[in-house]
Amino acid sequence: MSRYRGPKIRIVRRLGELPGLTNKTTTRETLPGQHRKVRGKQNNISSYGVRLQEKQKLRFHYGLSEKQLLSYVKEARRLKGSTGSVLMQLLEMRLDNIVYRLGIGNTIPASRQIVNHGHIYVNGKKVTIPSFQCLPNDVIEVRDKKVSKELANQFLEKLGYNTLPQYLEFEKEALKGKVKRIAENTETNLKINELLVVEYYSRR
């Protein structure tokens, strides 16, 4: 399945708040579709359905395809440590997510586009790959061009800018940020049980 490009509020209604996908909110508590069930009150949801929902939250929040998320799970299994914690660290250290958490983009899709269009430099070199894995002491800055700085400042001035996590530091005037350390799985701004995601992929 390719990256989702449909109505984002529909996904929020089904899965709950996904700050990385969209900053739009809804007051409707019913799930999308004709049956009008209330989210969180479905009595007949199976254990597989619970795991599927957690997996879908992760996928839509970070803007990943099914194939990409499966690759991250396999990589997390290969690395040392708890698979769930390592998975969240890998996703949090993606360049498009770092740009989003710095406030240069107001959502991960917007941040991905900023990276794709060459507005972001890492350690003085232009990087146009949103999945680029950032490391401690990496310096992320906006390209020294008027259009790039204007674009970044537009997002920074918007209300609802997310709080800077402790593993990052940011100089707003210089539009320059730094990765201080590897992110911890508890520092994501998404409410999720990553162990259920690992269990979902346990047979693959």
C-alpha positions as CSV (number, residue, x, y, z in Angstrom):
1,M,0.0,0.0,0.0
2,S,1.4,3.4,-1.0
3,R,1.4,6.5,1.2
4,Y,-2.1,7.8,2.1
5,R,-3.3,10.9,0.2
6,G,-7.0,10.9,1.2
7,P,-8.9,13.0,3.7
8,K,-6.8,13.3,6.9
9,I,-9.7,14.1,9.3
10,R,-11.2,10.8,8.3
11,I,-8.1,9.1,9.7
12,V,-8.1,11.2,12.8
13,R,-11.7,10.2,13.5
14,R,-10.8,6.6,13.1
15,L,-7.5,6.5,15.1
16,G,-7.5,9.5,17.3
17,E,-5.2,12.5,17.4
18,L,-2.2,12.2,15.0
19,P,-0.2,15.5,15.3
20,G,2.4,14.4,12.7
21,L,-0.3,13.8,10.1
22,T,-2.3,17.0,10.5
23,N,-2.9,19.8,13.0
24,K,-6.7,19.8,12.2
25,T,-9.0,18.6,14.9
26,T,-12.6,17.3,15.0
27,T,-15.3,17.3,17.6
28,R,-17.1,14.3,16.1
29,E,-16.6,11.2,18.2
30,T,-18.1,8.7,15.8
31,L,-16.0,6.6,13.5
32,P,-16.2,7.3,9.7
33,G,-18.7,5.1,7.8
34,Q,-22.4,4.3,7.9
35,H,-22.5,2.4,11.3
36,R,-21.8,5.5,13.4
37,K,-19.9,3.7,16.1
38,V,-18.1,5.7,18.8
39,R,-14.3,5.5,18.8
40,G,-13.0,3.5,21.8
41,K,-16.4,2.0,22.6
42,Q,-16.5,-0.9,20.1
43,N,-17.2,-4.0,22.2
44,N,-16.5,-6.5,19.4
45,I,-12.9,-5.4,18.5
46,S,-10.5,-8.3,18.4
47,S,-7.0,-8.5,19.7
48,Y,-5.8,-8.4,16.1
49,G,-7.9,-5.2,15.5
50,V,-6.3,-3.5,18.5
51,R,-2.8,-4.3,17.2
52,L,-3.8,-3.2,13.7
53,Q,-5.0,0.2,15.0
54,E,-1.7,0.8,16.8
55,K,0.2,-0.1,13.7
56,Q,-1.9,2.3,11.6
57,K,-1.4,5.1,14.1
58,L,2.4,4.7,13.7
59,R,2.1,4.5,9.9
60,F,-0.1,7.6,9.4
61,H,1.7,9.7,12.1
62,Y,5.1,9.3,10.4
63,G,3.8,9.1,6.9
64,L,5.2,5.7,6.0
65,S,4.1,3.1,3.5
66,E,3.4,-0.5,4.8
67,K,6.7,-1.6,3.2
68,Q,8.7,1.1,4.9
69,L,7.3,0.4,8.3
70,L,8.0,-3.3,7.9
71,S,11.6,-2.5,7.0
72,Y,12.0,-0.4,10.2
73,V,10.6,-3.2,12.3
74,K,13.1,-5.7,10.8
75,E,15.9,-3.2,11.4
76,A,14.8,-2.7,15.0
77,R,14.9,-6.5,15.5
78,R,18.4,-6.6,14.2
79,L,19.7,-3.9,16.5
80,K,20.5,-4.3,20.2
81,G,17.8,-3.4,22.7
82,S,14.0,-3.7,23.0
83,T,12.5,-3.9,19.5
84,G,9.7,-1.5,20.4
85,S,12.0,1.2,21.9
86,V,14.5,0.9,19.0
87,L,11.7,1.2,16.5
88,M,10.5,4.4,18.0
89,Q,14.1,5.8,18.1
90,L,14.6,5.0,14.4
91,L,11.4,6.8,13.5
92,E,12.0,9.8,15.7
93,M,15.5,10.3,14.2
94,R,14.3,10.5,10.7
95,L,15.2,13.9,9.1
96,D,11.6,14.8,8.2
97,N,10.5,14.1,11.8
98,I,13.4,16.2,13.2
99,V,12.5,19.1,11.0
100,Y,8.9,18.8,12.2
101,R,9.9,18.6,15.9
102,L,12.1,21.7,15.5
103,G,9.0,23.5,14.2
104,I,10.3,24.3,10.8
105,G,7.3,22.3,9.4
106,N,3.9,22.1,11.1
107,T,3.3,18.5,10.1
108,I,5.5,15.6,9.0
109,P,4.1,15.7,5.4
110,A,5.0,19.5,5.2
111,S,8.4,18.8,6.6
112,R,9.0,16.0,4.1
113,Q,8.2,18.4,1.3
114,I,10.6,21.0,2.8
115,V,13.4,18.4,2.8
116,N,12.6,17.1,-0.7
117,H,12.8,20.7,-2.1
118,G,16.3,21.1,-0.8
119,H,15.6,23.7,1.9
120,I,17.4,21.7,4.7
121,Y,21.2,21.3,5.3
122,V,22.7,18.7,7.6
123,N,26.2,19.5,8.8
124,G,26.6,22.0,6.0
125,K,25.5,19.6,3.2
126,K,22.1,19.7,1.4
127,V,20.1,16.6,2.2
128,T,16.9,15.8,0.2
129,I,16.1,12.4,1.6
130,P,13.3,12.6,4.3
131,S,14.3,9.2,5.7
132,F,17.9,10.3,6.4
133,Q,18.8,9.1,9.9
134,C,20.1,11.9,12.1
135,L,22.8,11.2,14.7
136,P,23.9,13.0,17.9
137,N,25.7,16.3,17.3
138,D,24.2,16.6,13.8
139,V,23.4,20.3,12.9
140,I,20.2,20.9,11.0
141,E,19.7,24.3,9.5
142,V,17.6,26.0,6.9
143,R,19.3,26.9,3.6
144,D,20.7,30.4,3.5
145,K,18.2,31.6,0.9
146,K,15.3,34.1,1.3
147,V,12.6,31.8,0.1
148,S,13.8,29.0,2.5
149,K,13.9,31.3,5.5
150,E,10.5,32.8,4.7
151,L,9.0,29.3,4.4
152,A,10.4,28.2,7.8
153,N,9.4,31.4,9.5
154,Q,5.8,31.0,8.3
155,F,5.5,27.7,10.2
156,L,7.4,29.0,13.3
157,E,5.0,31.9,13.6
158,K,1.9,29.7,13.4
159,L,0.0,29.1,16.6
160,G,0.1,25.5,17.9
161,Y,3.8,25.1,17.3
162,N,4.8,21.9,19.1
163,T,7.0,22.0,22.2
164,L,10.7,21.3,21.5
165,P,11.7,17.8,22.8
166,Q,14.7,17.6,25.2
167,Y,16.9,15.7,22.7
168,L,16.9,18.7,20.4
169,E,18.0,22.4,20.7
170,F,17.1,25.2,18.3
171,E,18.2,28.7,17.6
172,K,15.1,30.4,16.2
173,E,16.9,33.5,15.0
174,A,19.5,31.5,13.1
175,L,17.0,28.8,12.1
176,K,19.5,26.2,13.2
177,G,19.0,23.1,15.4
178,K,21.1,20.4,16.8
179,V,20.5,16.8,17.8
180,K,21.9,16.5,21.4
181,R,21.3,12.7,21.7
182,I,19.3,9.8,20.5
183,A,15.6,10.2,21.1
184,E,13.9,8.0,23.7
185,N,10.7,6.2,22.9
186,T,8.9,8.1,25.6
187,E,9.6,11.5,23.9
188,T,7.4,11.0,20.9
189,N,4.3,13.3,20.8
190,L,2.1,10.3,19.8
191,K,0.2,8.2,22.3
192,I,0.9,4.7,21.2
193,N,1.9,1.2,22.6
194,E,4.8,0.3,20.3
195,L,4.8,-3.3,21.8
196,L,1.5,-4.0,20.1
197,V,3.0,-2.9,16.8
198,V,5.9,-5.3,17.3
199,E,3.4,-8.1,18.1
200,Y,1.4,-7.2,14.9
201,Y,4.6,-7.9,12.8
202,S,5.7,-10.9,14.9
203,R,5.0,-13.4,12.1
204,R,6.6,-11.4,9.3
